[in-house]
Amino acid sequence: MESKKRVNFIFIIVAFMLGTTVLRHFDVKTLSFKMPALDILFLIAFIVTIYLIIKDYRKTTKE
């Protein structure tokens, strides 16, 4: 019996909110962030969240 692939929706919601925040704070004309230190933290958290989503998805497909 195959197990269904599942995705953690909480991580998806967090990744969506972090991604939109980083995009809103990025200024394309000057290629800089509004609040650089906070936006770097948001970007790191976004990357970690995407990593956890992929890691969890791969783990459920192998089982």
N, CA, C and O atoms as a MOPAC input file, in Angstrom:
PM7 MOZYME 1SCF
protein

 N      0.83400 1    -1.17800 1     0.00000 1
 C      0.00000 1     0.00000 1     0.00000 1
 C      0.88200 1     1.24600 1     0.00000 1
 O      1.75300 1     1.40000 1     0.85600 1
 N      0.65400 1     2.10800 1    -0.94100 1
 C      1.46500 1     3.31900 1    -1.06400 1
 C      0.99400 1     4.38700 1    -0.09100 1
 O     -0.20200 1     4.58000 1     0.13000 1
 N      1.98100 1     5.07600 1     0.48500 1
 C      1.61300 1     6.20600 1     1.33400 1
 C      1.48800 1     7.45100 1     0.46400 1
 O      2.24600 1     7.63900 1    -0.48800 1
 N      0.53400 1     8.28600 1     0.80100 1
 C      0.31400 1     9.49100 1     0.01300 1
 C      1.37400 1    10.53200 1     0.34800 1
 O      1.82700 1    10.63000 1     1.48800 1
 N      1.75600 1    11.29800 1    -0.64800 1
 C      2.70300 1    12.37900 1    -0.42600 1
 C      1.97500 1    13.50200 1     0.30000 1
 O      0.88300 1    13.90400 1    -0.10000 1
 N      2.57900 1    14.00000 1     1.35700 1
 C      1.95100 1    15.08300 1     2.08500 1
 C      2.92800 1    16.23900 1     2.21600 1
 O      4.14400 1    16.04800 1     2.23600 1
 N      2.38600 1    17.41200 1     2.30300 1
 C      3.19500 1    18.62100 1     2.41300 1
 C      2.77100 1    19.33900 1     3.68400 1
 O      1.58400 1    19.40400 1     4.00200 1
 N      3.73800 1    19.87300 1     4.40400 1
 C      3.45600 1    20.58800 1     5.63200 1
 C      2.99000 1    22.00300 1     5.28800 1
 O      3.78700 1    22.84000 1     4.86400 1
 N      1.70500 1    22.26000 1     5.47000 1
 C      1.13200 1    23.54300 1     5.06800 1
 C      1.58000 1    24.70000 1     5.94700 1
 O      1.58900 1    25.84600 1     5.49600 1
 N      1.94800 1    24.42700 1     7.17900 1
 C      2.42800 1    25.50200 1     8.05300 1
 C      3.73000 1    26.07600 1     7.50500 1
 O      3.90700 1    27.29400 1     7.48900 1
 N      4.64500 1    25.21400 1     7.05600 1
 C      5.88900 1    25.69200 1     6.47000 1
 C      5.63000 1    26.47100 1     5.18100 1
 O      6.31900 1    27.45000 1     4.89400 1
 N      4.64200 1    26.03800 1     4.41300 1
 C      4.31600 1    26.74100 1     3.17300 1
 C      3.78800 1    28.13700 1     3.47300 1
 O      4.14800 1    29.09400 1     2.78800 1
 N      2.94600 1    28.26200 1     4.47900 1
 C      2.40900 1    29.57100 1     4.85100 1
 C      3.52700 1    30.48400 1     5.34600 1
 O      3.58100 1    31.65800 1     4.97800 1
 N      4.41700 1    29.94900 1     6.17700 1
 C      5.54200 1    30.74200 1     6.68900 1
 C      6.45800 1    31.16300 1     5.54600 1
 O      6.90400 1    32.31000 1     5.50000 1
 N      6.74100 1    30.25000 1     4.62600 1
 C      7.60200 1    30.58200 1     3.48700 1
 C      6.96000 1    31.64600 1     2.60600 1
 O      7.64900 1    32.54000 1     2.11400 1
 N      5.65400 1    31.55900 1     2.40300 1
 C      4.95000 1    32.55600 1     1.59000 1
 C      5.02100 1    33.93600 1     2.24000 1
 O      5.28000 1    34.93100 1     1.56300 1
 N      4.79200 1    33.99500 1     3.54500 1
 C      4.84500 1    35.28900 1     4.24200 1
 C      6.25600 1    35.87300 1     4.23700 1
 O      6.43100 1    37.07300 1     4.02700 1
 N      7.24900 1    35.04000 1     4.46400 1
 C      8.63200 1    35.53500 1     4.45600 1
 C      9.04700 1    35.98600 1     3.05800 1
 O      9.71600 1    37.00800 1     2.90700 1
 N      8.65600 1    35.23300 1     2.04700 1
 C      9.00600 1    35.59500 1     0.67000 1
 C      8.38500 1    36.90300 1     0.23900 1
 O      9.04600 1    37.73100 1    -0.38800 1
 N      7.11900 1    37.09700 1     0.57000 1
 C      6.47400 1    38.36100 1     0.19400 1
 C      7.06100 1    39.53700 1     0.96300 1
 O      7.16500 1    40.63700 1     0.42100 1
 N      7.44300 1    39.32400 1     2.20900 1
 C      8.06400 1    40.39700 1     2.99000 1
 C      9.40800 1    40.79500 1     2.39800 1
 O      9.71600 1    41.98100 1     2.28200 1
 N     10.20500 1    39.80300 1     2.02400 1
 C     11.51100 1    40.10600 1     1.42400 1
 C     11.32800 1    40.83000 1     0.09200 1
 O     12.06200 1    41.77400 1    -0.19900 1
 N     10.37000 1    40.40700 1    -0.71200 1
 C     10.13700 1    41.07100 1    -1.99600 1
 C      9.61800 1    42.49700 1    -1.81900 1
 O      9.97400 1    43.38400 1    -2.59500 1
 N      8.78400 1    42.72300 1    -0.81200 1
 C      8.27000 1    44.07500 1    -0.56900 1
 C      9.35100 1    45.02300 1    -0.08800 1
 O      9.31200 1    46.21500 1    -0.39400 1
 N     10.31700 1    44.50800 1     0.66300 1
 C     11.37300 1    45.35500 1     1.20700 1
 C     12.52500 1    45.58200 1     0.23400 1
 O     13.39300 1    46.41200 1     0.50200 1
 N     12.55300 1    44.86900 1    -0.88300 1
 C     13.65400 1    45.01800 1    -1.84500 1
 C     13.33300 1    46.14300 1    -2.82200 1
 O     12.25800 1    46.17300 1    -3.42100 1
 N     14.28600 1    47.07400 1    -2.97500 1
 C     14.13900 1    48.18600 1    -3.90700 1
 C     14.92900 1    47.86400 1    -5.17100 1
 O     16.15100 1    47.72400 1    -5.12500 1
 N     14.23400 1    47.74800 1    -6.29300 1
 C     14.86500 1    47.32800 1    -7.54100 1
 C     15.74200 1    48.44500 1    -8.11500 1
 O     16.78000 1    48.16300 1    -8.71400 1
 N     15.34100 1    49.69700 1    -7.94000 1
 C     16.10600 1    50.81200 1    -8.50500 1
 C     17.49700 1    50.91600 1    -7.89900 1
 O     18.47800 1    51.12100 1    -8.61400 1
 N     17.58100 1    50.77500 1    -6.58100 1
 C     18.88100 1    50.89300 1    -5.91700 1
 C     19.50200 1    49.54800 1    -5.58800 1
 O     20.62700 1    49.48600 1    -5.09300 1
 N     18.77400 1    48.46700 1    -5.86000 1
 C     19.21700 1    47.10500 1    -5.55800 1
 C     19.64500 1    46.96200 1    -4.09900 1
 O     20.71000 1    46.42000 1    -3.80200 1
 N     18.80200 1    47.45700 1    -3.19600 1
 C     19.08500 1    47.35800 1    -1.77000 1
 C     17.78500 1    47.08100 1    -1.01500 1
 O     16.68800 1    47.16800 1    -1.56700 1
 N     17.94600 1    46.74700 1     0.25600 1
 C     16.81800 1    46.48700 1     1.12500 1
 C     16.51300 1    47.71400 1     1.97000 1
 O     17.39200 1    48.54200 1     2.20700 1
 N     15.26200 1    47.83400 1     2.42900 1
 C     14.88100 1    48.94800 1     3.29600 1
 C     15.56400 1    48.84100 1     4.64400 1
 O     16.15300 1    49.81000 1     5.12200 1
 N     15.49000 1    47.67400 1     5.25900 1
 C     16.12700 1    47.40500 1     6.54700 1
 C     17.06400 1    46.21300 1     6.35100 1
 O     16.64200 1    45.07200 1     6.53500 1
 N     18.31900 1    46.45000 1     5.98400 1
 C     19.20300 1    45.35500 1     5.56800 1
 C     19.36300 1    44.23200 1     6.59700 1
 O     19.30500 1    43.06000 1     6.22700 1
 N     19.56000 1    44.55500 1     7.85900 1
 C     19.80400 1    43.50100 1     8.85100 1
 C     18.57000 1    42.62000 1     9.02800 1
 O     18.68400 1    41.39500 1     9.06300 1
 N     17.40700 1    43.22700 1     9.13900 1
 C     16.17500 1    42.46800 1     9.32000 1
 C     15.82900 1    41.67500 1     8.06100 1
 O     15.35300 1    40.54300 1     8.15500 1
 N     16.06100 1    42.25000 1     6.89800 1
 C     15.74700 1    41.56500 1     5.65400 1
 C     16.68300 1    40.39600 1     5.38700 1
 O     16.26900 1    39.39600 1     4.80100 1
 N     17.93300 1    40.50800 1     5.80700 1
 C     18.85400 1    39.36800 1     5.69600 1
 C     18.36700 1    38.23400 1     6.59000 1
 O     18.42200 1    37.06700 1     6.20000 1
 N     17.89000 1    38.57300 1     7.78800 1
 C     17.34300 1    37.56800 1     8.68900 1
 C     16.10700 1    36.90800 1     8.08200 1
 O     15.94500 1    35.69100 1     8.16500 1
 N     15.23200 1    37.71500 1     7.46900 1
 C     14.05600 1    37.17000 1     6.78400 1
 C     14.47700 1    36.24600 1     5.64500 1
 O     13.87600 1    35.18800 1     5.45700 1
 N     15.48400 1    36.62600 1     4.89700 1
 C     15.94900 1    35.81500 1     3.77300 1
 C     16.51800 1    34.48100 1     4.24500 1
 O     16.25700 1    33.44400 1     3.63600 1
 N     17.28800 1    34.50200 1     5.31800 1
 C     17.84200 1    33.25900 1     5.87200 1
 C     16.70800 1    32.35200 1     6.36100 1
 O     16.72400 1    31.14600 1     6.11500 1
 N     15.73500 1    32.92900 1     7.04600 1
 C     14.59400 1    32.14300 1     7.52400 1
 C     13.80100 1    31.57500 1     6.35200 1
 O     13.31200 1    30.44800 1     6.43100 1
 N     13.66500 1    32.33600 1     5.26500 1
 C     12.96700 1    31.86200 1     4.06700 1
 C     13.68800 1    30.66400 1     3.45000 1
 O     13.05000 1    29.68000 1     3.07400 1
 N     15.00200 1    30.74400 1     3.34500 1
 C     15.78300 1    29.65000 1     2.76400 1
 C     15.69900 1    28.40300 1     3.63900 1
 O     15.57600 1    27.29300 1     3.12100 1
 N     15.76400 1    28.57500 1     4.96100 1
 C     15.65500 1    27.43100 1     5.86700 1
 C     14.27200 1    26.79400 1     5.77000 1
 O     14.15000 1    25.56900 1     5.80100 1
 N     13.24200 1    27.60500 1     5.65400 1
 C     11.88300 1    27.07600 1     5.53500 1
 C     11.70300 1    26.28000 1     4.25100 1
 O     11.10400 1    25.20500 1     4.26500 1
 N     12.21800 1    26.80000 1     3.14100 1
 C     12.14200 1    26.06600 1     1.86900 1
 C     12.90800 1    24.74900 1     1.97000 1
 O     12.45000 1    23.72400 1     1.46500 1
 N     14.07600 1    24.77200 1     2.62300 1
 C     14.85800 1    23.55100 1     2.82100 1
 C     14.06000 1    22.52500 1     3.62400 1
 O     14.04700 1    21.34300 1     3.27900 1
 N     13.39600 1    22.96700 1     4.69000 1
 C     12.61300 1    22.04300 1     5.51000 1
 C     11.41800 1    21.47600 1     4.75600 1
 O     11.05400 1    20.31700 1     4.95500 1
 N     10.80900 1    22.27400 1     3.89800 1
 C      9.69500 1    21.78000 1     3.08500 1
 C     10.17800 1    20.67200 1     2.15000 1
 O      9.54100 1    19.62400 1     2.04100 1
 N     11.30100 1    20.90700 1     1.48100 1
 C     11.83800 1    19.91200 1     0.54000 1
 C     12.29800 1    18.66800 1     1.28100 1
 O     12.05600 1    17.55000 1     0.82800 1
 N     12.96600 1    18.85600 1     2.42900 1
 C     13.44700 1    17.71600 1     3.20900 1
 C     12.28600 1    16.85700 1     3.68800 1
 O     12.35100 1    15.63100 1     3.60000 1
 N     11.22900 1    17.47900 1     4.19100 1
 C     10.05900 1    16.73400 1     4.65500 1
 C      9.35300 1    16.03400 1     3.51000 1
 O      8.87500 1    14.91200 1     3.67800 1
 N      9.27800 1    16.66800 1     2.35600 1
 C      8.62100 1    16.06300 1     1.19800 1
 C      9.40100 1    14.84500 1     0.71500 1
 O      8.80500 1    13.82300 1     0.37400 1
 N     10.72000 1    14.94400 1     0.68300 1
 C     11.53400 1    13.80500 1     0.24300 1
 C     11.45500 1    12.65000 1     1.23300 1
 O     11.45700 1    11.48500 1     0.83600 1
 N     11.38400 1    12.97300 1     2.52900 1
 C     11.30000 1    11.93900 1     3.54000 1
 C      9.99300 1    11.15600 1     3.42000 1
 O      9.98400 1     9.93700 1     3.59600 1
 N      8.90700 1    11.83600 1     3.12600 1
 C      7.62600 1    11.14000 1     3.01400 1
 C      7.53100 1    10.32400 1     1.73200 1
 O      6.79000 1     9.34200 1     1.69400 1
 N      8.25300 1    10.69600 1     0.68800 1
 C      8.18900 1     9.91300 1    -0.54300 1
 C      9.02300 1     8.64400 1    -0.43900 1
 O      8.71400 1     7.65800 1    -1.10900 1
 N     10.06700 1     8.63700 1     0.37700 1
 C     10.90600 1     7.43700 1     0.51700 1
 C     10.25400 1     6.36800 1     1.38200 1
 O     10.53900 1     5.18100 1     1.22300 1
 N      9.38500 1     6.77800 1     2.29000 1
 C      8.77100 1     5.80500 1     3.21100 1
 C      7.71700 1     4.97300 1     2.56200 1
 O      7.11800 1     4.11700 1     3.21300 1

